[in-house]
Amino acid sequence: MARGIMVVAALGLINACYPHAEQQLTCDDVYPPGRFDYRAIEALIVQDQTRTTKGCLGAPCHSAGTQRGGVRLDTRDLIYEELSTRPELYYETLATGYMPHDGIPWDEEDLKIFRSWYCAGAFPP
């Protein structure tokens, strides 16, 4: 009995470490090449100071002065570098709604653009 409880508890812990299927970056439900633009992703990252748009810079958590979590997203080159080197991490963070912290969460359309860019090869603009 105790062994069964330990197994169930261990499986629960393992499951908690992995994102749910809808939060994992896959190539399911993507636009064909030419139907999306990387600049749309950049626009989603950048946010004005009124916090009325989606983005990551309005707080400003990821600017040159703060770099919260070691992440800096205040230039086009840095945005591309971050997204292209750790796309799964960023997708999960955005899909869960954990980020942007003080911004408007990305919706399914925004996530579809991200998936489409990634699955087309994650090319720079």
Beta strands, then each sheet from edge to edge (+ up, - down):
end
